[in-house]
Amino acid sequence: MARAENTEVIDKFEQFYRDYYRNEIGELAQKYPNEQRSLYVDWDDLYRFDPDLADDFIAQPDQMRDYAEEALRLYDLPVDVKLGQAHVRILNLQETTGIRDIRARHRGQLVAVSGIIRKATDVRPKVTEAAFECQRCGTLTRIPQTSGEFYEPHECQGCERQGPFEINFDQSEFVDAQKLRVQESPEGLRGGETPQSIDVNIEDDITGKVTPGDHVRVIGIIHLDQQEQNQSKTPIFDVYMSGISVEIEDEEFEEMDITDEDKKEIYALSEQQDIEQQFIDSMAPSIHGYEQEKLAIILQLFAGVTKSLPNDSRVRGDIHILLMGDPGTGKSQLIQYVKNIAPRAVSTSGKSSSAAGLTAAAVRDDFADGQQWTLEAGALVLADRGVAAVDELDKMDSSDRSALHEGLEQQQISVNKAGINATLKSRCSLLAAANPKYGRFDQHEKYSQQIDLEPALLSRFDIMFIITDVPDQEKDKELAEHIVQTNYAGEVYTHQQQNPTSNFSEDEVAKATEDVQSAIDPELMRKYIAFAKRNVFPTMTEEAKTVIEDFYVDLRSKGLDEGSAVPVTARKLEALVRLSEASARMRLGDHVEKRDAEKAVDIVMSSLKDVGVDPETGEFDADIVETGTSKSQRDRIKNIKALISEIQDEYEEGAPIEEVLDRAEEMGTERSTAEHEIEKLRQKGEVYEPQGGHLRSV
């Protein structure tokens, strides 16, 4: 542009400020420079004022921002303040560009991207104009540092010699700088897609505002940086952004675009009487059966209501579910299906995950040539306000699994490593799948003893299901028919899609695929769940409260007798509340009704029958999950230890093992069970073997 045109554009911006931002500039003048250093301009306001000016800002953002900031400096203020270093930052750009959709044509343009902060460096000073002092004559030479490289003077402007030079910090100008890595949000991806990221450079007053795991919308200018290989430049360039504004997005599913037409469909669906069955039929329709498990997972997607109390404490609404089962029972397929329909989900495998990968890792900062450490968000942090799906949880090292404890209960991740002390949010539900200790459940042993997970972790799951693969002629026939029909439907559909001259008619294809199609379209299902979580916050009715309280009190009353096991703890009470709220959300109800509470009770009872029953007594025993040892088992261990103490006094070398086993058998304990308990006492160091075949208690 010519100088006259420059003046014309600056005048336009001045007029725009007078028409739209008079009050905001006055407020900026009062707070400048300590409290506020930027004027935030809504792009819609600029477009209403002058569409051409707004479009030019997108096409030539560097130039137009200079003009906008010059107009701000020239603006006639009522107070004696000069906005010399104030910034103009654009907000609410209409169109959001996907990180994976950024191309060479976007170079130099203003774009908006949404995603999760994967990594953020510390805020560091960056020199914008370096004042070099000649060590021979003392002359100062000022050189602007506008690009990514650092420039030094070739020669002194005073003595015309080539230095040496030193930076005069007092005469140089610095600004705060930070680098962010923004990764695509999970809700914008489909199964199998690898999330892509872009690096963003930000400066001055917008630095230090975000942490890894925050969902943000960044508006900035696309730039290119030439790659190097073996210290030689290549024709390939990396893309990065110069950030103009960074907004933390409060909405749970910011990329879920729910139109008015979608809302009509959602409300119509919620009013149908069989809404619950439709959701069950739409959850992994290719997997036969498992109605109770599917219902529980659907309620997990809707989640309960997160409560904040007056004392600043918080009660989680997210529901954690564990599927323990034999190989080939469809656990992994259920988890993968959840990843596809959950509005926000991150999936991983326990076999290939570490504690750092699940929570947060301290990594060498590749932004600063590995000289600093920075945090990189893990799966639980990236799944914030969504679902974290972990398959093969049992394949993780127990030390890595322990990192999950805080994330599941407190819903935050505390990091203290490499000099970094930080707390990241992990407000997500966990859906985990695991196999039994020996690969397959033994029908003749207690299920609780075949679960190879720590009691401290198990107790944090609201619901646990045992899925066994037991031969059953009727069920096997139904399963065989379903699998064969599913494969046939796939054959017919694939044949029609790939062969334009297919012999199969539309009616034949529709009939063949009828049983494996979702009752609810998966995309509508995602929008329905997102809409419910965003807008529906049901409260308990008195009838629902009574159902939950009566169930809990009745079950607890079975533990009143002396010597009885504690059947259930208060953790299950909270699980009942969360499930009831999720049930009300599923039908978009404002109140948790009696039927919602009864549904939650049925699910919890189904889960308790799987893992909460002591097979020796047939009674519910909370300690099986909470501590890993049932009351009957604790009593038996206590009796065997007392037996060893009693017998060891009769023999100088200690209690003979055979004698202990014989007397335990007389007391009603099977010989193999007694041997197992003695081995456990040995492992705990409560008994030892002074000489072969004899025992002594410690």
VEXRO-487414 format. One line per 3 residues: number of its first residue (from 1); for each residue x, y, z of C-alpha. Coordinates in steps of 0.001 Angstrom, whole numbers, padded with zeros to 6 digits. Layout:
N
NUM = X/Y/Z | ...;
REM end
This chain:
698
1 = 000000/000000/000000 | 001070/003574/-000636 | 001498/005976/002258;
4 = -001843/007699/001479 | -003603/004336/001644 | -001836/003559/004937;
7 = -003203/006784/006411 | -006628/005972/005056 | -006637/002533/006727;
10 = -005388/003979/010030 | -008153/006601/009878 | -010691/003812/009319;
13 = -009505/002003/012424 | -009704/005250/014446 | -013303/005732/013309;
16 = -014055/002089/014137 | -012734/002597/017679 | -014857/005723/018139;
19 = -018006/003920/016917 | -017557/000575/018700 | -014834/000590/021359;
22 = -014864/004034/023032 | -015574/002580/026528 | -013143/-000328/026148;
25 = -010293/001995/025146 | -011082/004249/028109 | -010884/001254/030425;
28 = -007616/000145/028795 | -006146/003636/029335 | -006953/003435/033057;
31 = -005364/-000007/033470 | -002413/000397/031074 | 000329/-000837/031323;
34 = 000334/-002869/034575 | -003146/-004448/034625 | -004022/-004541/030934;
37 = -002009/-004093/027755 | -004376/-005244/024997 | -007587/-004118/023324;
40 = -009718/-007145/022401 | -011697/-006607/019185 | -014587/-008862/018137;
43 = -014185/-009735/014445 | -017982/-009510/013984 | -017875/-005857/015106;
46 = -015138/-005121/012576 | -017128/-006885/009834 | -020277/-004860/010639;
49 = -018234/-001649/010485 | -016463/-002464/007199 | -016571/-005966/005611;
52 = -013604/-005190/003355 | -011484/-004078/006308 | -012388/-007285/008187;
55 = -011527/-009465/005176 | -008224/-007619/004731 | -007402/-008392/008373;
58 = -007688/-012115/007581 | -005715/-011922/004323 | -002962/-009528/005528;
61 = -002982/-009775/009344 | 000594/-008572/009956 | 000072/-005318/008050;
64 = -003459/-004680/009277 | -002496/-005287/012899 | 000268/-002688/012580;
67 = -002283/-000175/011246 | -004778/-001066/013996 | -002156/-000586/016713;
70 = -000959/002674/015145 | -004562/003918/015200 | -004743/002966/018877;
73 = -001597/004992/019613 | -003061/008017/017772 | -006480/007719/019434;
76 = -007427/010932/021276 | -007739/009890/024917 | -009404/012014/027624;
79 = -006568/011143/030021 | -002867/011862/029627 | -001864/008267/028771;
82 = 000022/007033/025738 | -000815/003486/024595 | 002601/003126/023004;
85 = 003044/-000633/023369 | -000638/-001682/023528 | -001759/-004601/021354;
88 = -004898/-005161/019291 | -006098/-008768/019597 | -008851/-010265/017458;
91 = -011497/-012544/019038 | -014362/-014681/017681 | -013140/-015301/014166;
94 = -016184/-016854/012505 | -014548/-019851/010868 | -012459/-022444/012735;
97 = -009786/-024234/010680 | -008936/-027835/011589 | -005281/-028295/012543;
100 = -005006/-031127/010013 | -006572/-028889/007325 | -003871/-026172/007426;
103 = -002169/-025972/004016 | 000440/-023877/002190 | -002289/-021475/001005;
106 = -002884/-020414/004623 | 000621/-018932/004890 | 000437/-015379/006179;
109 = -003312/-015587/006859 | -005227/-015177/010117 | -006826/-018471/011201;
112 = -008541/-019863/014300 | -007836/-023391/015583 | -009327/-025324/018501;
115 = -007679/-028075/020510 | -006021/-029146/023736 | -002805/-027730/025141;
118 = -000481/-030709/024915 | 002635/-028864/026051 | 003467/-025364/027321;
121 = 006922/-023964/028052 | 007778/-021656/030915 | 007341/-017950/030176;
124 = 010750/-016541/029192 | 011986/-013070/028208 | 012528/-012499/024490;
127 = 014484/-009552/023121 | 012588/-007525/020503 | 015196/-004817/019993;
130 = 018778/-005542/021065 | 021123/-002644/021913 | 024719/-003708/021187;
133 = 027519/-001747/022873 | 030884/-001635/021142 | 033606/-002627/023618;
136 = 036140/-000398/021805 | 034309/002947/021581 | 031046/002451/023519;
139 = 028741/003253/020593 | 025242/001675/020825 | 023855/-000086/017758;
142 = 020152/-001085/017912 | 018985/-004040/015829 | 015315/-005206/015778;
145 = 014937/-008960/016447 | 011713/-009683/014606 | 012311/-013162/013164;
148 = 013205/-016427/014847 | 016960/-015898/014432 | 019202/-013617/016512;
151 = 020996/-010867/014539 | 024216/-009085/015626 | 025793/-005980/014002;
154 = 028442/-006521/011292 | 030420/-003474/012357 | 030307/-000594/014828;
157 = 028572/002536/013552 | 031068/004671/015529 | 034556/003176/014999;
160 = 033559/000975/012017 | 035301/-002037/013541 | 033819/-005510/013841;
163 = 033320/-005489/017574 | 033554/-007036/019998 | 029958/-006237/021104;
166 = 027973/-006871/024254 | 024217/-006506/024763 | 023287/-003514/026898;
169 = 020273/-004919/028767 | 019146/-001528/030087 | 018886/-000095/026570;
172 = 017373/-003241/024979 | 013639/-004033/024828 | 012259/-007364/026054;
175 = 008854/-009043/026010 | 007495/-012177/027751 | 007334/-015148/025368;
178 = 005935/-018671/025560 | 005504/-021595/023189 | 002450/-023866/023179;
181 = 001702/-027127/021415 | -001995/-027408/020555 | -003339/-030863/019664;
184 = -006651/-031681/017993 | -009527/-032327/020415 | -010636/-035968/020680;
187 = -014269/-035122/019839 | -013176/-033948/016399 | -011602/-037311/015556;
190 = -012913/-040695/014523 | -011469/-044051/015460 | -008033/-044715/014028;
193 = -007112/-041089/013335 | -003853/-039882/014864 | -004317/-036449/016473;
196 = -002201/-033743/014837 | -000745/-030666/016521 | 000635/-027222/015767;
199 = 003148/-025099/017683 | 002069/-021605/018681 | 004332/-018701/019704;
202 = 002652/-016165/021998 | 003974/-012964/023552 | 003395/-010384/026275;
205 = 000154/-010313/028306 | -001398/-013534/026938 | 001494/-015698/028205;
208 = 001261/-017866/031321 | -002536/-018227/031158 | -002889/-021878/030105;
211 = -001635/-025260/031297 | -001461/-028690/029600 | -004934/-030195/029312;
214 = -006774/-026886/028795 | -009159/-026756/025837 | -008416/-023590/023901;
217 = -009262/-021619/020784 | -006226/-019874/019336 | -006347/-017119/016717;
220 = -003049/-016433/015018 | -001031/-016005/011838 | 000343/-019011/009945;
223 = 004096/-018944/009292 | 006574/-021399/007765 | 009913/-022532/009175;
226 = 012412/-024316/006893 | 013482/-027793/007970 | 017128/-028800/008111;
229 = 018722/-032208/007581 | 022367/-032861/008376 | 022859/-029094/008799;
232 = 021598/-028535/005251 | 018340/-026752/004451 | 015605/-028800/002761;
235 = 012693/-027704/000525 | 010215/-028862/003216 | 008830/-026353/005732;
238 = 007208/-026765/009153 | 004052/-024817/009960 | 003675/-022763/013132;
241 = 001452/-019957/014398 | 002110/-016532/015874 | -000723/-016387/018393;
244 = -002763/-013196/018635 | -005342/-014413/021163 | -005806/-017561/023273;
247 = -009221/-018301/024816 | -009852/-021138/027264 | -013082/-022813/026190;
250 = -015454/-023598/029048 | -017906/-025628/027014 | -017526/-029359/027454;
253 = -017885/-030214/023773 | -016875/-027075/021946 | -016620/-028750/018538;
256 = -020042/-030411/018679 | -022141/-028266/016360 | -025756/-028918/017418;
259 = -028217/-027203/015086 | -031884/-026355/015765 | -032833/-029314/013565;
262 = -030644/-031576/015708 | -032356/-030269/018855 | -035776/-031155/017430;
265 = -034572/-034715/016776 | -033016/-034928/020254 | -036231/-033793/022007;
268 = -038371/-036131/019861 | -036079/-039059/020706 | -036132/-038275/024433;
271 = -039944/-038510/024521 | -040055/-042067/023175 | -041091/-044697/025724;
274 = -038394/-047188/024728 | -035532/-044666/024764 | -033471/-046851/027127;
277 = -033801/-049948/024917 | -032967/-047919/021817 | -029721/-046772/023415;
280 = -028864/-050347/024452 | -029569/-051612/020911 | -027367/-048815/019516;
283 = -024384/-049668/021720 | -022112/-051959/019677 | -025002/-053721/017842;
286 = -022572/-056240/016337 | -021902/-057597/019866 | -024611/-059985/021044;
289 = -026142/-059704/024529 | -024575/-057911/027528 | -027640/-055667/027998;
292 = -026824/-054779/031615 | -023195/-053967/030754 | -024230/-051890/027729;
295 = -026760/-049956/029814 | -024093/-049201/032438 | -021685/-047922/029745;
298 = -024417/-045713/028248 | -025085/-044230/031694 | -021334/-043673/032014;
301 = -021400/-041605/028803 | -024183/-039407/030201 | -022509/-039278/033658;
304 = -023930/-037966/036907 | -023907/-034324/037940 | -020668/-032911/039320;
307 = -021514/-031095/042551 | -019726/-028118/044082 | -020357/-027513/047794;
310 = -020209/-024235/049771 | -016954/-025320/051460 | -015274/-025455/048012;
313 = -015215/-029262/048006 | -016312/-031150/044896 | -018208/-034419/044402;
316 = -017468/-036135/041110 | -020265/-037067/038757 | -018148/-039229/036449;
319 = -018753/-042987/036561 | -015869/-045483/036431 | -016523/-048973/035026;
322 = -014316/-052090/034907 | -015036/-055042/032612 | -013250/-058209/033765;
325 = -013669/-061100/031393 | -012445/-064091/029493 | -010727/-063566/026119;
328 = -013058/-063257/023130 | -016048/-061955/025088 | -016174/-058603/023270;
331 = -014671/-056289/025911 | -012268/-054604/023494 | -014988/-054109/020882;
334 = -017201/-052400/023472 | -014338/-050071/024385 | -013608/-049239/020747;
337 = -017281/-048538/020093 | -017362/-046139/023042 | -014402/-044292/021531;
340 = -016407/-043788/018337 | -019651/-042531/019914 | -018467/-040627/022997;
343 = -018410/-036874/022284 | -014908/-036792/023761 | -012841/-039947/024275;
346 = -009191/-040957/024438 | -008309/-044635/024231 | -005117/-046473/025049;
349 = -003871/-049957/025834 | -002417/-050911/029197 | 000156/-053069/027441;
352 = 001733/-050036/025763 | 001069/-047364/028418 | 003177/-046137/031305;
355 = 002230/-044026/034315 | 003540/-040925/032539 | 001590/-041768/029381;
358 = -001651/-042001/031366 | -001118/-038964/033593 | 001574/-036463/032555;
361 = 005186/-036732/031477 | 008074/-034381/032180 | 009976/-034252/028895;
364 = 012989/-032417/027539 | 011692/-029249/025952 | 012248/-029542/022199;
367 = 011232/-025870/021943 | 014502/-024938/023661 | 016967/-027522/022301;
370 = 016355/-029835/025258 | 017760/-027408/027820 | 014542/-027190/029859;
373 = 011928/-029610/031151 | 008236/-029160/030421 | 005004/-031081/031021;
376 = 003245/-033127/028373 | -000351/-034153/029033 | -001206/-037875/029180;
379 = -004413/-039787/028320 | -006383/-038937/031489 | -005614/-035228/031094;
382 = -006440/-035213/027369 | -009756/-036942/028171 | -010775/-034154/030592;
385 = -014609/-033892/030633 | -014838/-037024/028500 | -014086/-040757/028664;
388 = -010690/-042410/029010 | -010873/-045963/027640 | -008053/-048279/028775;
391 = -007927/-051794/027366 | -005789/-054561/028928 | -005470/-052720/032239;
394 = -004038/-055871/033828 | -001044/-055776/031437 | 000250/-052544/032990;
397 = 002919/-052669/035687 | 001342/-052338/039128 | 003572/-049315/039828;
400 = 002166/-047607/036722 | -001426/-048464/037661 | -000986/-046733/041017;
403 = -000758/-043440/039122 | -004464/-043817/038327 | -005631/-043574/041943;
406 = -005571/-039788/042284 | -006901/-039240/038783 | -009952/-041437/039400;
409 = -011011/-040165/042823 | -009734/-036571/043064 | -009954/-036128/039257;
412 = -006667/-034303/039091 | -003065/-035255/038419 | -000348/-033912/040709;
415 = 003060/-033802/039075 | 006297/-033420/041019 | 009217/-034291/038764;
418 = 012201/-032623/037089 | 011694/-029535/039250 | 008091/-029134/038048;
421 = 005306/-028927/040623 | 001889/-028737/038963 | -001697/-029982/039173;
424 = -003547/-030905/035973 | -007275/-031581/035542 | -008488/-035108/034701;
427 = -012268/-034789/035089 | -013043/-037895/033066 | -014756/-041269/033351;
430 = -012608/-044387/033079 | -013821/-047394/031125 | -011302/-050188/031605;
433 = -011117/-053805/030487 | -008924/-056533/031960 | -008423/-060285/031799;
436 = -008303/-062563/034865 | -004996/-063506/036473 | -004565/-066793/034595;
439 = -005988/-065584/031280 | -009409/-067202/031803 | -011715/-067492/034797;
442 = -011658/-070841/036589 | -015259/-071711/037435 | -014122/-073699/040488;
445 = -012216/-070839/042135 | -013473/-067602/043597 | -013615/-064820/041021;
448 = -012289/-062324/043547 | -009019/-064260/043856 | -008570/-064331/040069;
451 = -008629/-060540/039656 | -005030/-059419/039317 | -005588/-055755/040238;
454 = -004851/-053919/043466 | -007781/-053464/045910 | -006972/-049726/046176;
457 = -007619/-049396/042425 | -010632/-051735/042334 | -012382/-049804/045094;
460 = -012394/-046672/042910 | -014577/-048280/040247 | -018292/-047622/040680;
463 = -019251/-050783/038807 | -017391/-053997/037973 | -018729/-056703/035701;
466 = -017437/-060257/035397 | -017917/-061537/031826 | -017335/-065279/031544;
469 = -017274/-067562/028531 | -019176/-070667/029726 | -020555/-073211/027195;
472 = -024356/-072970/027019 | -026126/-074643/024123 | -028975/-072160/023798;
475 = -026817/-069040/024210 | -024101/-070455/021944 | -026691/-071059/019193;
478 = -027967/-067456/019490 | -024402/-066129/019407 | -023471/-068255/016390;
481 = -026544/-067063/014469 | -025778/-063432/015365 | -022107/-063607/014319;
484 = -022896/-065416/011047 | -025679/-062926/010262 | -023382/-059983/011096;
487 = -020729/-061276/008708 | -023325/-061950/006015 | -024653/-058394/006411;
490 = -021085/-057122/006007 | -020595/-059223/002870 | -023816/-057977/001270;
493 = -023181/-054322/002134 | -019540/-054438/000975 | -020535/-056203/-002251;
496 = -023096/-053513/-003047 | -020704/-050657/-002213 | -017830/-051976/-004319;
499 = -019778/-053460/-007198 | -022075/-051030/-009076 | -023704/-053964/-010902;
502 = -024429/-055860/-007677 | -027152/-058522/-007788 | -028393/-057442/-004342;
505 = -031298/-055001/-004347 | -031694/-052128/-001873 | -034411/-054102/-000051;
508 = -032178/-057183/000258 | -029309/-055102/001664 | -031648/-053313/004101;
511 = -033095/-056624/005317 | -029648/-058228/005735 | -028230/-055279/007698;
514 = -031347/-054595/009777 | -030125/-056468/012875 | -026651/-054887/012934;
517 = -027713/-051282/012395 | -027913/-048885/015326 | -031404/-048014/016491;
520 = -030072/-044457/016849 | -027716/-042973/014272 | -024218/-042797/015868;
523 = -023786/-039100/015003 | -027172/-038231/016527 | -026220/-040332/019565;
526 = -023034/-038286/020049 | -024962/-035030/019773 | -027690/-036304/022124;
529 = -025102/-037172/024811 | -023261/-033858/024362 | -026544/-031910/024530;
532 = -027646/-033749/027707 | -024310/-033205/029478 | -024286/-029543/028536;
535 = -027891/-028658/029402 | -029450/-031224/031773 | -028694/-031120/035528;
538 = -031353/-033264/037271 | -032127/-033053/040999 | -033298/-035867/043289;
541 = -036987/-036369/044100 | -037969/-037630/047558 | -039082/-040987/046050;
544 = -035662/-041524/044426 | -033869/-040615/047658 | -036009/-043141/049554;
547 = -035235/-045972/047087 | -031464/-045394/047343 | -031459/-044909/051126;
550 = -033613/-048013/051748 | -031463/-050189/049498 | -028266/-049066/051226;
553 = -029642/-049392/054758 | -031225/-052810/054063 | -028000/-054160/052619;
556 = -025934/-052731/055473 | -028303/-054242/058042 | -027077/-057702/057032;
559 = -023750/-056791/058592 | -025209/-055863/061986 | -024828/-059362/063462;
562 = -021604/-059917/065344 | -019066/-061622/063118 | -020895/-060739/059887;
565 = -019106/-059131/056959 | -019728/-055467/056035 | -021838/-055958/052890;
568 = -021318/-052559/051193 | -019584/-049227/051879 | -020571/-045593/051311;
571 = -018698/-045594/047994 | -021520/-047676/046493 | -024024/-045130/047804;
574 = -022336/-042406/045732 | -022263/-044744/042724 | -026056/-045208/043062;
577 = -026580/-041444/043048 | -024381/-040967/039962 | -026124/-043761/038037;
580 = -029564/-042386/038953 | -028622/-038914/037718 | -027232/-040370/034478;
583 = -030499/-042274/033941 | -032477/-039043/034297 | -030099/-037328/031863;
586 = -030640/-040103/029320 | -034297/-039060/028992 | -033450/-035342/029400;
589 = -035330/-035287/032713 | -035018/-032385/035141 | -035640/-034676/038115;
592 = -034239/-038039/039222 | -037355/-040156/039614 | -038069/-043421/041407;
595 = -037577/-045432/038185 | -034079/-043939/037738 | -033073/-044963/041270;
598 = -034491/-048476/040770 | -032508/-048824/037541 | -029322/-047824/039397;
601 = -030065/-050351/042163 | -030495/-053145/039570 | -027139/-052341/037953;
604 = -025290/-052152/041281 | -026865/-055420/042462 | -025830/-057099/039216;
607 = -022261/-055862/039744 | -022206/-056913/043420 | -023384/-060421/042561;
610 = -020427/-060747/040195 | -017631/-059674/042533 | -019100/-058683/045912;
613 = -020351/-062062/047136 | -018235/-064308/049330 | -018754/-067767/047752;
616 = -018018/-069452/051086 | -020877/-067748/052913 | -023059/-066509/050046;
619 = -023157/-063068/051696 | -022246/-059663/050288 | -018810/-058634/051533;
622 = -017438/-055181/050686 | -013934/-056180/051782 | -013524/-058442/048737;
625 = -013151/-055305/046619 | -012042/-052762/049218 | -009199/-054851/050700;
628 = -008886/-057880/048414 | -009622/-060275/051294 | -013096/-061434/052358;
631 = -014088/-061599/056035 | -014273/-065406/055926 | -010770/-065479/054454;
634 = -009488/-063084/057123 | -011035/-065268/059829 | -009462/-068366/058326;
637 = -006018/-066729/058160 | -006408/-065629/061772 | -007383/-069174/062826;
640 = -004443/-070780/060994 | -001995/-068302/062498 | -003417/-069028/065968;
643 = -003139/-072759/065224 | 000559/-072409/064323 | 001205/-070432/067535;
646 = -000532/-073115/069578 | 001253/-076099/067975 | 004737/-074526/067919;
649 = 004803/-074574/071736 | 004474/-078358/071638 | 007522/-078891/069407;
652 = 011039/-077575/069923 | 011743/-077092/066207 | 008360/-075396/065568;
655 = 004939/-076523/064361 | 005130/-079346/061791 | 003343/-078255/058601;
658 = 001561/-081625/058296 | 000244/-081280/061857 | -001046/-077789/061104;
661 = -002783/-079010/057930 | -004334/-081992/059754 | -005782/-079831/062528;
664 = -006996/-077193/060035 | -008815/-079990/058187 | -010425/-081117/061459;
667 = -011657/-077518/061942 | -013373/-077601/058520 | -010765/-075946/056283;
670 = -009826/-077831/053138 | -006184/-078933/052983 | -005458/-077056/049695;
673 = -007056/-073886/051106 | -004971/-074118/054297 | -001786/-074579/052225;
676 = -002708/-071472/050234 | -003263/-069405/053402 | 000040/-070597/054933;
679 = 001840/-069496/051769 | 000208/-066054/052013 | 001326/-065773/055657;
682 = 004872/-066683/054544 | 004815/-063968/051839 | 003655/-061365/054344;
685 = 006407/-062397/056786 | 003933/-063340/059508 | 005271/-066914/059741;
688 = 008679/-068354/058896 | 010269/-071782/058508 | 013082/-072264/061086;
691 = 013832/-075656/059513 | 012343/-077731/056726 | 008719/-078775/057262;
694 = 008196/-076665/060426 | 006637/-073225/061013 | 006834/-070487/063618;
697 = 004692/-067340/063863 | 006397/-063982/064207;
REM end
